[in-house]
Amino acid sequence: MARRLPSLNALKAFEAAARNESFTDAAAELFVTHAAISRHIRELEEYLGTQLFTRTGRGVELTEAGTRFGSQLTPLFDKLAEASLEAAAVGDVRTLKVSVEPSLASRWLIGRMGNFNALHPDIELSIDPATKLIDFYADDVDLGLRYGLGQWDDVEAVKLSDVVVFPVCAPSLIKDRPNLKPADLVDFTLLHMDLKQWWGEYLAEAGVEGVDDRRGPVLQNQLALEAAEAGQGFALGDQILCTDGLLEGWLVRPFELDMKDHGSYWVVRKKGSKESAPARVFREWLMGEVVETNKKFAALKTQGLKQRTK
């Protein structure tokens, strides 16, 4: 007997929205637009003949029917994920070769690889930390993680995250300097990650004059952030590279101002190539991890603002 079921996409959209209590967060998790989530949920409400969400001025709230349905649906999706994982575990192991910018590899990706391995034991990652741009026609690589504008002729590029930049340092460096302002950077060593113009741009954004933005050592890749953690001065970091360090207490960000960066993080593959199943799985996992990192950073910002207003 055929099962009478709503659209699977509509069910996925509703389950994510109900669990997150947010259309926006559901859209980020599923890599679709806010409008797509709203459309799927309207479709599901019409199918069921009942309202699942109440639209409010500040967002959405689950109705009683929506709360009941969501509480039943989430365990079913969890079971489906477990069944898929068990099926994948008995399949052939597939290798996925990924070229990653070294700072992104060491400060963000490596600490999360165990999660990916547990979820996808059939995919064996081979990570190559490389600063050079990948030549998919010459290099034996399936995917690359790049930072930049995304305007490369030789690749298909999918944006992982926009970037905001801010100064960070070790807590010990400023333990005797409460209520610091960006102008106080004149008293500290500036650590440069490759290009020296970033400090000048941040200080200009902060409206600071009289700080020599060209002074200080140049430390390639993640070394500037590692020097900051060691108490050697202030480095400029972004929310992807620094959120873990901020949560662990290795780094602090004394200033509220973030500067929107010109570049973004991207996942890339050979132009015109078909995305393989392992590449798709890895890309979707990456995007989910980036969403979680950005959520944690947003929570840190909110917490810091509350502390400053006390």
Contacts in CASP RR format, 6 or more apart in sequence:
PFRMAT RR
TARGET T0000
AUTHOR 0000-0000-0000
METHOD contacts of the structure
MODEL  1
MARRLPSLNALKAFEAAARNESFTDAAAELFVTHAAISRHIRELEEYLGT
QLFTRTGRGVELTEAGTRFGSQLTPLFDKLAEASLEAAAVGDVRTLKVSV
EPSLASRWLIGRMGNFNALHPDIELSIDPATKLIDFYADDVDLGLRYGLG
QWDDVEAVKLSDVVVFPVCAPSLIKDRPNLKPADLVDFTLLHMDLKQWWG
EYLAEAGVEGVDDRRGPVLQNQLALEAAEAGQGFALGDQILCTDGLLEGW
LVRPFELDMKDHGSYWVVRKKGSKESAPARVFREWLMGEVVETNKKFAAL
KTQGLKQRTK
5 11 0 8 1.000
6 43 0 8 1.000
6 44 0 8 1.000
6 47 0 8 1.000
6 48 0 8 1.000
7 40 0 8 1.000
7 43 0 8 1.000
7 44 0 8 1.000
7 47 0 8 1.000
9 40 0 8 1.000
10 40 0 8 1.000
10 41 0 8 1.000
10 43 0 8 1.000
10 44 0 8 1.000
10 47 0 8 1.000
11 44 0 8 1.000
11 73 0 8 1.000
12 30 0 8 1.000
12 40 0 8 1.000
12 77 0 8 1.000
13 26 0 8 1.000
13 30 0 8 1.000
13 32 0 8 1.000
13 36 0 8 1.000
13 37 0 8 1.000
13 40 0 8 1.000
13 41 0 8 1.000
13 44 0 8 1.000
14 40 0 8 1.000
14 41 0 8 1.000
14 44 0 8 1.000
14 52 0 8 1.000
14 69 0 8 1.000
14 70 0 8 1.000
14 73 0 8 1.000
15 70 0 8 1.000
15 73 0 8 1.000
15 74 0 8 1.000
15 77 0 8 1.000
16 25 0 8 1.000
16 26 0 8 1.000
16 29 0 8 1.000
16 30 0 8 1.000
16 37 0 8 1.000
17 23 0 8 1.000
17 25 0 8 1.000
17 26 0 8 1.000
17 37 0 8 1.000
17 41 0 8 1.000
17 53 0 8 1.000
17 60 0 8 1.000
18 52 0 8 1.000
18 62 0 8 1.000
18 66 0 8 1.000
18 67 0 8 1.000
18 69 0 8 1.000
18 70 0 8 1.000
18 73 0 8 1.000
18 74 0 8 1.000
19 26 0 8 1.000
19 70 0 8 1.000
19 74 0 8 1.000
20 26 0 8 1.000
20 29 0 8 1.000
21 60 0 8 1.000
21 61 0 8 1.000
21 62 0 8 1.000
22 59 0 8 1.000
22 60 0 8 1.000
23 34 0 8 1.000
23 37 0 8 1.000
23 38 0 8 1.000
23 41 0 8 1.000
23 59 0 8 1.000
23 60 0 8 1.000
24 34 0 8 1.000
25 291 0 8 1.000
25 295 0 8 1.000
26 37 0 8 1.000
27 33 0 8 1.000
27 34 0 8 1.000
27 36 0 8 1.000
27 37 0 8 1.000
28 288 0 8 1.000
28 291 0 8 1.000
28 294 0 8 1.000
29 288 0 8 1.000
29 291 0 8 1.000
30 37 0 8 1.000
31 284 0 8 1.000
31 287 0 8 1.000
31 288 0 8 1.000
41 52 0 8 1.000
41 53 0 8 1.000
44 52 0 8 1.000
45 51 0 8 1.000
45 52 0 8 1.000
45 53 0 8 1.000
48 65 0 8 1.000
48 69 0 8 1.000
50 63 0 8 1.000
50 65 0 8 1.000
50 66 0 8 1.000
51 63 0 8 1.000
51 65 0 8 1.000
52 62 0 8 1.000
52 63 0 8 1.000
52 65 0 8 1.000
52 66 0 8 1.000
52 69 0 8 1.000
53 60 0 8 1.000
53 61 0 8 1.000
53 62 0 8 1.000
53 63 0 8 1.000
53 66 0 8 1.000
54 60 0 8 1.000
54 61 0 8 1.000
54 62 0 8 1.000
54 63 0 8 1.000
62 70 0 8 1.000
85 119 0 8 1.000
85 120 0 8 1.000
85 121 0 8 1.000
88 120 0 8 1.000
88 121 0 8 1.000
88 122 0 8 1.000
89 121 0 8 1.000
89 122 0 8 1.000
91 122 0 8 1.000
92 122 0 8 1.000
93 121 0 8 1.000
93 122 0 8 1.000
93 123 0 8 1.000
93 124 0 8 1.000
94 122 0 8 1.000
94 123 0 8 1.000
94 124 0 8 1.000
94 277 0 8 1.000
94 278 0 8 1.000
95 123 0 8 1.000
95 124 0 8 1.000
95 125 0 8 1.000
95 126 0 8 1.000
96 123 0 8 1.000
96 124 0 8 1.000
96 125 0 8 1.000
96 126 0 8 1.000
96 142 0 8 1.000
96 143 0 8 1.000
96 276 0 8 1.000
96 278 0 8 1.000
96 279 0 8 1.000
96 282 0 8 1.000
97 126 0 8 1.000
97 128 0 8 1.000
97 140 0 8 1.000
97 141 0 8 1.000
97 142 0 8 1.000
97 143 0 8 1.000
98 125 0 8 1.000
98 126 0 8 1.000
98 127 0 8 1.000
98 128 0 8 1.000
98 141 0 8 1.000
98 142 0 8 1.000
98 143 0 8 1.000
98 144 0 8 1.000
98 145 0 8 1.000
98 282 0 8 1.000
99 128 0 8 1.000
99 130 0 8 1.000
99 134 0 8 1.000
99 139 0 8 1.000
99 141 0 8 1.000
99 143 0 8 1.000
99 144 0 8 1.000
99 145 0 8 1.000
100 109 0 8 1.000
100 127 0 8 1.000
100 128 0 8 1.000
100 129 0 8 1.000
100 130 0 8 1.000
100 144 0 8 1.000
100 145 0 8 1.000
101 129 0 8 1.000
101 130 0 8 1.000
101 131 0 8 1.000
101 145 0 8 1.000
101 146 0 8 1.000
101 147 0 8 1.000
101 221 0 8 1.000
102 129 0 8 1.000
102 130 0 8 1.000
102 131 0 8 1.000
102 221 0 8 1.000
102 222 0 8 1.000
103 193 0 8 1.000
103 221 0 8 1.000
103 222 0 8 1.000
103 225 0 8 1.000
103 241 0 8 1.000
104 145 0 8 1.000
104 147 0 8 1.000
104 240 0 8 1.000
104 241 0 8 1.000
104 265 0 8 1.000
105 127 0 8 1.000
105 129 0 8 1.000
105 145 0 8 1.000
106 129 0 8 1.000
106 222 0 8 1.000
107 222 0 8 1.000
107 225 0 8 1.000
107 241 0 8 1.000
107 242 0 8 1.000
107 244 0 8 1.000
108 240 0 8 1.000
108 241 0 8 1.000
108 244 0 8 1.000
108 293 0 8 1.000
109 127 0 8 1.000
109 145 0 8 1.000
110 127 0 8 1.000
111 244 0 8 1.000
112 289 0 8 1.000
113 125 0 8 1.000
113 127 0 8 1.000
115 289 0 8 1.000
116 123 0 8 1.000
116 125 0 8 1.000
116 282 0 8 1.000
116 285 0 8 1.000
117 125 0 8 1.000
119 285 0 8 1.000
120 278 0 8 1.000
120 281 0 8 1.000
120 282 0 8 1.000
120 285 0 8 1.000
123 278 0 8 1.000
123 281 0 8 1.000
123 282 0 8 1.000
125 282 0 8 1.000
128 141 0 8 1.000
131 221 0 8 1.000
133 146 0 8 1.000
133 152 0 8 1.000
134 141 0 8 1.000
134 144 0 8 1.000
134 146 0 8 1.000
134 155 0 8 1.000
134 268 0 8 1.000
135 154 0 8 1.000
136 154 0 8 1.000
136 155 0 8 1.000
136 269 0 8 1.000
136 270 0 8 1.000
136 271 0 8 1.000
136 273 0 8 1.000
137 154 0 8 1.000
137 270 0 8 1.000
142 269 0 8 1.000
142 276 0 8 1.000
142 278 0 8 1.000
142 279 0 8 1.000
143 267 0 8 1.000
143 268 0 8 1.000
143 269 0 8 1.000
143 279 0 8 1.000
143 282 0 8 1.000
143 283 0 8 1.000
144 267 0 8 1.000
144 268 0 8 1.000
144 269 0 8 1.000
145 160 0 8 1.000
145 265 0 8 1.000
145 266 0 8 1.000
145 267 0 8 1.000
145 268 0 8 1.000
145 286 0 8 1.000
146 152 0 8 1.000
146 157 0 8 1.000
146 265 0 8 1.000
146 266 0 8 1.000
146 267 0 8 1.000
146 268 0 8 1.000
147 163 0 8 1.000
147 263 0 8 1.000
147 264 0 8 1.000
147 265 0 8 1.000
147 266 0 8 1.000
148 262 0 8 1.000
148 263 0 8 1.000
148 264 0 8 1.000
148 265 0 8 1.000
148 266 0 8 1.000
149 262 0 8 1.000
149 263 0 8 1.000
149 264 0 8 1.000
150 157 0 8 1.000
150 159 0 8 1.000
150 263 0 8 1.000
150 264 0 8 1.000
150 266 0 8 1.000
152 268 0 8 1.000
153 271 0 8 1.000
154 270 0 8 1.000
154 271 0 8 1.000
155 268 0 8 1.000
155 269 0 8 1.000
155 270 0 8 1.000
155 271 0 8 1.000
156 268 0 8 1.000
156 269 0 8 1.000
156 270 0 8 1.000
156 271 0 8 1.000
156 272 0 8 1.000
156 273 0 8 1.000
156 275 0 8 1.000
157 266 0 8 1.000
157 267 0 8 1.000
157 268 0 8 1.000
158 266 0 8 1.000
158 267 0 8 1.000
158 268 0 8 1.000
158 283 0 8 1.000
158 287 0 8 1.000
159 264 0 8 1.000
159 265 0 8 1.000
159 266 0 8 1.000
160 264 0 8 1.000
160 265 0 8 1.000
160 266 0 8 1.000
160 267 0 8 1.000
160 286 0 8 1.000
160 287 0 8 1.000
160 290 0 8 1.000
161 239 0 8 1.000
161 240 0 8 1.000
161 264 0 8 1.000
161 265 0 8 1.000
161 290 0 8 1.000
161 293 0 8 1.000
161 294 0 8 1.000
162 260 0 8 1.000
162 261 0 8 1.000
162 263 0 8 1.000
162 264 0 8 1.000
163 238 0 8 1.000
163 239 0 8 1.000
163 240 0 8 1.000
163 260 0 8 1.000
163 261 0 8 1.000
163 263 0 8 1.000
163 264 0 8 1.000
163 265 0 8 1.000
164 238 0 8 1.000
164 239 0 8 1.000
164 258 0 8 1.000
164 259 0 8 1.000
164 260 0 8 1.000
164 261 0 8 1.000
165 198 0 8 1.000
165 202 0 8 1.000
165 236 0 8 1.000
165 237 0 8 1.000
165 238 0 8 1.000
165 258 0 8 1.000
165 259 0 8 1.000
165 260 0 8 1.000
165 261 0 8 1.000
166 202 0 8 1.000
166 236 0 8 1.000
166 237 0 8 1.000
166 238 0 8 1.000
166 242 0 8 1.000
166 253 0 8 1.000
166 255 0 8 1.000
166 257 0 8 1.000
166 258 0 8 1.000
166 259 0 8 1.000
167 182 0 8 1.000
167 185 0 8 1.000
167 202 0 8 1.000
167 234 0 8 1.000
167 235 0 8 1.000
167 236 0 8 1.000
167 237 0 8 1.000
167 253 0 8 1.000
167 254 0 8 1.000
167 255 0 8 1.000
168 225 0 8 1.000
168 228 0 8 1.000
168 234 0 8 1.000
168 235 0 8 1.000
168 236 0 8 1.000
168 237 0 8 1.000
168 242 0 8 1.000
168 246 0 8 1.000
168 251 0 8 1.000
168 252 0 8 1.000
168 253 0 8 1.000
169 188 0 8 1.000
169 228 0 8 1.000
169 231 0 8 1.000
169 233 0 8 1.000
169 234 0 8 1.000
169 235 0 8 1.000
169 251 0 8 1.000
169 252 0 8 1.000
169 254 0 8 1.000
170 228 0 8 1.000
170 229 0 8 1.000
170 230 0 8 1.000
170 231 0 8 1.000
170 233 0 8 1.000
170 250 0 8 1.000
170 251 0 8 1.000
170 252 0 8 1.000
171 249 0 8 1.000
171 251 0 8 1.000
171 252 0 8 1.000
172 231 0 8 1.000
173 188 0 8 1.000
173 231 0 8 1.000
173 233 0 8 1.000
173 234 0 8 1.000
174 180 0 8 1.000
174 252 0 8 1.000
174 254 0 8 1.000
177 184 0 8 1.000
180 254 0 8 1.000
180 255 0 8 1.000
181 255 0 8 1.000
182 202 0 8 1.000
182 203 0 8 1.000
182 206 0 8 1.000
182 207 0 8 1.000
182 208 0 8 1.000
182 255 0 8 1.000
182 257 0 8 1.000
183 206 0 8 1.000
183 208 0 8 1.000
183 210 0 8 1.000
183 211 0 8 1.000
185 203 0 8 1.000
185 208 0 8 1.000
185 211 0 8 1.000
185 234 0 8 1.000
186 210 0 8 1.000
186 211 0 8 1.000
186 212 0 8 1.000
188 233 0 8 1.000
188 234 0 8 1.000
189 215 0 8 1.000
189 216 0 8 1.000
189 217 0 8 1.000
189 232 0 8 1.000
189 233 0 8 1.000
189 234 0 8 1.000
190 199 0 8 1.000
190 211 0 8 1.000
190 213 0 8 1.000
190 215 0 8 1.000
190 216 0 8 1.000
190 233 0 8 1.000
190 234 0 8 1.000
191 216 0 8 1.000
191 217 0 8 1.000
191 219 0 8 1.000
191 224 0 8 1.000
191 227 0 8 1.000
191 228 0 8 1.000
191 232 0 8 1.000
191 233 0 8 1.000
191 234 0 8 1.000
191 235 0 8 1.000
192 198 0 8 1.000
192 199 0 8 1.000
192 216 0 8 1.000
192 217 0 8 1.000
192 218 0 8 1.000
192 219 0 8 1.000
192 224 0 8 1.000
192 235 0 8 1.000
193 218 0 8 1.000
193 219 0 8 1.000
193 220 0 8 1.000
193 221 0 8 1.000
193 223 0 8 1.000
193 224 0 8 1.000
193 225 0 8 1.000
193 235 0 8 1.000
193 236 0 8 1.000
193 237 0 8 1.000
194 218 0 8 1.000
194 220 0 8 1.000
194 221 0 8 1.000
196 213 0 8 1.000
196 214 0 8 1.000
196 218 0 8 1.000
198 236 0 8 1.000
199 213 0 8 1.000
199 214 0 8 1.000
199 236 0 8 1.000
200 213 0 8 1.000
201 259 0 8 1.000
202 236 0 8 1.000
202 259 0 8 1.000
203 209 0 8 1.000
203 211 0 8 1.000
203 213 0 8 1.000
205 257 0 8 1.000
205 259 0 8 1.000
206 255 0 8 1.000
206 257 0 8 1.000
217 227 0 8 1.000
219 226 0 8 1.000
219 227 0 8 1.000
222 241 0 8 1.000
224 235 0 8 1.000
224 236 0 8 1.000
225 235 0 8 1.000
225 237 0 8 1.000
225 241 0 8 1.000
225 242 0 8 1.000
225 251 0 8 1.000
227 233 0 8 1.000
227 235 0 8 1.000
228 234 0 8 1.000
228 235 0 8 1.000
228 251 0 8 1.000
229 245 0 8 1.000
229 250 0 8 1.000
229 251 0 8 1.000
238 261 0 8 1.000
239 258 0 8 1.000
239 293 0 8 1.000
239 294 0 8 1.000
239 297 0 8 1.000
240 265 0 8 1.000
240 290 0 8 1.000
240 293 0 8 1.000
240 294 0 8 1.000
242 251 0 8 1.000
242 253 0 8 1.000
243 293 0 8 1.000
243 296 0 8 1.000
243 297 0 8 1.000
243 300 0 8 1.000
244 293 0 8 1.000
245 251 0 8 1.000
246 252 0 8 1.000
246 253 0 8 1.000
246 297 0 8 1.000
246 300 0 8 1.000
247 296 0 8 1.000
247 300 0 8 1.000
256 301 0 8 1.000
256 304 0 8 1.000
256 305 0 8 1.000
256 308 0 8 1.000
258 301 0 8 1.000
265 290 0 8 1.000
267 283 0 8 1.000
267 286 0 8 1.000
269 275 0 8 1.000
269 279 0 8 1.000
275 283 0 8 1.000
END
